[in-house]
Amino acid sequence: MRRIVILGGGTGGTLAANRLRHTLPPDEVAITVVDRNDGHVYQPGLLFVPFGLARSGELTRPRGEQLHPGIDYLVDPVDRVDLASRRVSLESGHVLPYDVLVIASGAVLAPEETDGLTGVGWGEKTFTFYDPTGADALAAALDRFVGGRFVVNVIDLPIKCPVAPLEFCFLADWFFRQSSMRDQVEITYVTPLDSAFTMPVASRRLGGMLTERDIALVTEFNTGEVDGAGGRLVSYDGREVPFDLAVVVPVHNGAAYVTRSEGLGDALGFVPTDPHTLQSSVSPDVFVIGDAAALPVSKAGSVTHFEGEVLAENITRFLAGEPLDASYDGHANCFIETGFSKAMLIDFNYDVEPLPGHFPGRIGVPLMKETHLNHLGKLLFEWFYWHTLLPGREIPGVHSVMPIAGKTLSARTEEVLAS
Ligand SMILES: Cc1cc2nc3c(=O)[nH]c(=O)nc-3n(C[C@H](O)[C@H](O)[C@H](O)COP(=O)(O)OP(=O)(O)OC[C@H]3O[C@@H](n4cnc5c(N)ncnc54)[C@H](O)[C@@H]3O)c2cc1C
């Protein structure tokens, strides 16, 4: 009997376990999933909670129910991994030996790493919508908000779903307009980047959308301190942004056990990983999926989903002693909610930046265009998440390899592809 142990029962751990259970015989390979708690949250839904468009309780389901029969499931935080003896120690003292280990423990929020953030004002004037508790508290604060300086700040990168803070700005603009108080609210987006987003075409488009909505943009702002009492963000170079209400995306790290486990992670607790095979570079029997990987790709559910296809195939090949498939191309896509029941789809990979056109081919959903259809796609995605993506089924027309057909290539992309 070979043993696959999967650390983390979120998006990546669940879909990887289900895909592997589908292909590997239960009498030859045992699969165990471990998580520190039993509440599987549909995280993209947290964006809507502060605006009263979703309830955090309805976004959460028991993890065990998402796993296929024949998968063992333990609720017990991971304490550490011993790569040399191929064992995982859990906080209860339980030890799990493995033949293949999958790191799927995602990224954890570390608000305490920013001076002042969790001090005076946390949960009163400063909030995050990146976890259910924070999203609920922010919903109550938005109900009470009478106007003033409303600031959305990304403290540092990497973060989960890098477009989510922008979506939050667009929805805040919509929310204050439909509450007839937009003229009493100054919205400012504060980012450590030198523009609204990371890649040039999308950055121009998203930056333009901030301007159209009268949302101010402050760039290259590396937040060193959040002064909740005084209502100020202070950057390391001494600049200040005043606020009456701040929505902050805290620093993200890998799970703490990764840092505690010798040789497993980098300085931030993410695991060095081959970008195409998803085998870790720390040990051949360790594979990585989702936000836990140190890869030059967005930390996103779509990425995790596309990685799942390649990861499951490669674990099967690894167990059979066959060469690995190096086909993961960094494919990512995301519906960006833009307010007023519209959304915009972006689709990209390691080499191709988000571009206009259509997805998944010449005929399909418009890319980088705000439409009601894309908004419907964003809403429908929750159903696909629970019923297709987590069970490890294929979504028709959506695959791990990014489609080029349908995209209007930029000169920069043509150059990258030619090289
Ligand atoms: C507000 C918000 C909006 C988002 N919107 C989108 C979107 O629109 N589109 C998109 O594609 N993505 C979006 N995402 C990102 C997406 O949810 C994540 O990228 C995705 O869930 C990553 O999957 P994962 O398996 O790597 O991590 P997770 O799903 O977070 O799972 C990690 C699991 O590891 C467990 N774990 C951690 N430490 C331990 C430990 N010590 N012991 C045991 N278990 C542990 C955790 O409890 C968790 O269950 C959003 C995220 C947020 C927060």
The ligand as an SDF file (V2000), in Angstrom:
LIG
                    3D

 53 58  0  0  0  0  0  0  0  0999 V2000
  -11.3610   37.6190   -0.5810 C   0  0  0  0  0  0  0  0  0  0  0  0
  -10.8580   36.6150   -1.5580 C   0  0  0  0  0  0  0  0  0  0  0  0
  -11.3330   36.6020   -2.8610 C   0  0  0  0  0  0  0  0  0  0  0  0
  -10.8560   35.6740   -3.7710 C   0  0  0  0  0  0  0  0  0  0  0  0
  -11.3510   35.6870   -5.0460 N   0  0  0  0  0  0  0  0  0  0  0  0
  -10.8970   34.8090   -5.9420 C   0  0  0  0  0  0  0  0  0  0  0  0
  -11.4160   34.7900   -7.2810 C   0  0  0  0  0  0  0  0  0  0  0  0
  -12.3130   35.5730   -7.6250 O   0  0  0  0  0  0  0  0  0  0  0  0
  -10.8960   33.9060   -8.1500 N   0  0  0  0  0  0  0  0  0  0  0  0
   -9.9080   33.0250   -7.7900 C   0  0  0  0  0  0  0  0  0  0  0  0
   -9.4740   32.2500   -8.6350 O   0  0  0  0  0  0  0  0  0  0  0  0
   -9.3960   33.0150   -6.5380 N   0  0  0  0  0  0  0  0  0  0  0  0
   -9.8690   33.8610   -5.6120 C   0  0  0  0  0  0  0  0  0  0  0  0
   -9.3840   33.8450   -4.3240 N   0  0  0  0  0  0  0  0  0  0  0  0
   -8.2240   32.9800   -4.0050 C   0  0  0  0  0  0  0  0  0  0  0  0
   -8.5870   31.5320   -3.7520 C   0  0  0  0  0  0  0  0  0  0  0  0
   -9.5960   31.4080   -2.7920 O   0  0  0  0  0  0  0  0  0  0  0  0
   -7.3310   30.8010   -3.2720 C   0  0  0  0  0  0  0  0  0  0  0  0
   -6.2640   31.1020   -4.1550 O   0  0  0  0  0  0  0  0  0  0  0  0
   -7.5290   29.3030   -3.2530 C   0  0  0  0  0  0  0  0  0  0  0  0
   -8.4870   28.9700   -2.3020 O   0  0  0  0  0  0  0  0  0  0  0  0
   -6.1970   28.6120   -2.9730 C   0  0  0  0  0  0  0  0  0  0  0  0
   -6.3950   27.2590   -2.6860 O   0  0  0  0  0  0  0  0  0  0  0  0
   -5.3700   26.5170   -1.6970 P   0  0  0  0  0  0  0  0  0  0  0  0
   -5.8220   25.1160   -1.6210 O   0  0  0  0  0  0  0  0  0  0  0  0
   -3.9790   26.8050   -2.0910 O   0  0  0  0  0  0  0  0  0  0  0  0
   -5.5810   27.2480   -0.2970 O   0  0  0  0  0  0  0  0  0  0  0  0
   -6.8600   27.2190    0.6350 P   0  0  0  0  0  0  0  0  0  0  0  0
   -8.0980   26.9490   -0.1410 O   0  0  0  0  0  0  0  0  0  0  0  0
   -6.8050   28.4720    1.4300 O   0  0  0  0  0  0  0  0  0  0  0  0
   -6.6090   25.9560    1.5700 O   0  0  0  0  0  0  0  0  0  0  0  0
   -5.5200   25.8740    2.4450 C   0  0  0  0  0  0  0  0  0  0  0  0
   -5.9240   24.9490    3.5730 C   0  0  0  0  0  0  0  0  0  0  0  0
   -4.8030   24.6350    4.3840 O   0  0  0  0  0  0  0  0  0  0  0  0
   -5.2220   24.5750    5.7270 C   0  0  0  0  0  0  0  0  0  0  0  0
   -4.0820   24.7580    6.6200 N   0  0  0  0  0  0  0  0  0  0  0  0
   -3.2940   25.8430    6.7710 C   0  0  0  0  0  0  0  0  0  0  0  0
   -2.3860   25.6170    7.7420 N   0  0  0  0  0  0  0  0  0  0  0  0
   -2.5900   24.3560    8.1880 C   0  0  0  0  0  0  0  0  0  0  0  0
   -1.9810   23.5520    9.1880 C   0  0  0  0  0  0  0  0  0  0  0  0
   -0.9590   23.9770    9.9310 N   0  0  0  0  0  0  0  0  0  0  0  0
   -2.4580   22.3090    9.3870 N   0  0  0  0  0  0  0  0  0  0  0  0
   -3.4920   21.8350    8.6430 C   0  0  0  0  0  0  0  0  0  0  0  0
   -4.1140   22.5620    7.6890 N   0  0  0  0  0  0  0  0  0  0  0  0
   -3.6680   23.8010    7.4670 C   0  0  0  0  0  0  0  0  0  0  0  0
   -6.2360   25.7180    5.8220 C   0  0  0  0  0  0  0  0  0  0  0  0
   -7.1010   25.5410    6.9320 O   0  0  0  0  0  0  0  0  0  0  0  0
   -6.9590   25.6170    4.4970 C   0  0  0  0  0  0  0  0  0  0  0  0
   -8.1020   24.8120    4.5450 O   0  0  0  0  0  0  0  0  0  0  0  0
   -9.8610   34.7380   -3.3670 C   0  0  0  0  0  0  0  0  0  0  0  0
   -9.4050   34.7270   -2.0510 C   0  0  0  0  0  0  0  0  0  0  0  0
   -9.8860   35.6490   -1.1430 C   0  0  0  0  0  0  0  0  0  0  0  0
   -9.3750   35.6340    0.2780 C   0  0  0  0  0  0  0  0  0  0  0  0
  1  2  1  0
  2  3  1  0
  2 52  2  0
  3  4  2  0
  4  5  1  0
  4 50  1  0
  5  6  2  0
  6  7  1  0
  6 13  1  0
  7  8  2  0
  7  9  1  0
  9 10  1  0
 10 11  2  0
 10 12  1  0
 12 13  2  0
 13 14  1  0
 14 15  1  0
 14 50  1  0
 15 16  1  0
 16 17  1  0
 16 18  1  0
 18 19  1  0
 18 20  1  0
 20 21  1  0
 20 22  1  0
 22 23  1  0
 23 24  1  0
 24 25  2  0
 24 26  1  0
 24 27  1  0
 27 28  1  0
 28 29  2  0
 28 30  1  0
 28 31  1  0
 31 32  1  0
 32 33  1  0
 33 34  1  0
 33 48  1  0
 34 35  1  0
 35 36  1  0
 35 46  1  0
 36 37  1  0
 36 45  1  0
 37 38  2  0
 38 39  1  0
 39 40  1  0
 39 45  2  0
 40 41  1  0
 40 42  2  0
 42 43  1  0
 43 44  2  0
 44 45  1  0
 46 47  1  0
 46 48  1  0
 48 49  1  0
 50 51  2  0
 51 52  1  0
 52 53  1  0
M  END
$$$$
